[in-house]
Amino acid sequence: MTEYSSHDWRKNTDDAIVVASDIGIKLEVNKSKVIFTNPKTLKTEEVEVSRLVRVFVNNRDDLKRSVK
């Protein structure tokens, strides 16, 4: 396991994986990014998957009724 600083969220996703269920490929979350076109700016953006997990967890805890 890699040593992370106390404020680095990736320490919480060290064992998490992303699965492409239709073809069975598994990727480590901390080594994966999502690349997409932002629909508001039409620019290509990159986001680390570990950051998406952090945002999801924080939103779920703060907004229990609106995140499913």
C-alpha positions as CSV (number, residue, x, y, z in Angstrom):
1,M,0.0,0.0,0.0
2,T,1.2,3.5,-0.8
3,E,1.6,6.0,2.0
4,Y,-0.8,8.9,1.7
5,S,-1.0,12.1,3.6
6,S,-3.7,12.5,6.2
7,H,-5.8,14.7,3.8
8,D,-5.4,12.6,0.7
9,W,-8.8,10.9,-0.1
10,R,-7.1,8.2,-2.2
11,K,-6.2,6.3,1.1
12,N,-9.9,5.5,1.3
13,T,-10.1,4.1,-2.2
14,D,-6.9,2.1,-2.2
15,D,-8.7,-1.2,-2.6
16,A,-11.6,0.1,-4.8
17,I,-11.9,-1.1,-8.4
18,V,-13.8,0.0,-11.5
19,V,-15.5,-2.8,-13.4
20,A,-16.6,-2.8,-17.1
21,S,-19.3,-5.4,-16.4
22,D,-20.0,-6.2,-20.0
23,I,-16.4,-7.3,-20.7
24,G,-15.1,-8.0,-17.2
25,I,-12.2,-5.6,-17.2
26,K,-11.2,-4.3,-13.7
27,L,-9.2,-1.1,-13.1
28,E,-7.8,0.3,-9.9
29,V,-9.7,3.4,-8.9
30,N,-6.6,5.3,-7.8
31,K,-5.0,4.8,-11.2
32,S,-8.1,5.6,-13.3
33,K,-9.6,8.8,-14.7
34,V,-12.8,9.7,-16.5
35,I,-12.4,11.8,-19.6
36,F,-15.5,13.5,-20.9
37,T,-16.9,16.5,-22.7
38,N,-18.4,19.0,-20.2
39,P,-21.9,19.7,-21.6
40,K,-21.9,23.3,-20.3
41,T,-18.5,24.4,-21.7
42,L,-18.0,21.8,-24.4
43,K,-14.4,21.4,-23.3
44,T,-12.8,18.0,-22.7
45,E,-12.2,17.4,-18.9
46,E,-10.4,14.8,-16.8
47,V,-11.4,13.7,-13.3
48,E,-9.8,11.2,-11.1
49,V,-12.2,8.4,-10.2
50,S,-11.1,8.6,-6.5
51,R,-12.4,12.2,-6.5
52,L,-15.7,11.1,-7.9
53,V,-16.0,8.6,-5.1
54,R,-15.2,11.3,-2.6
55,V,-17.9,13.7,-4.0
56,F,-20.4,10.9,-4.1
57,V,-19.8,9.9,-0.4
58,N,-19.9,13.5,0.7
59,N,-23.1,14.3,-1.2
60,R,-24.8,11.1,0.0
61,D,-24.0,12.0,3.6
62,D,-25.0,15.7,3.2
63,L,-28.0,15.3,0.9
64,K,-29.4,11.9,1.9
65,R,-32.7,12.3,0.0
66,S,-31.3,13.6,-3.3
67,V,-28.5,11.1,-4.1
68,K,-29.5,7.6,-5.2
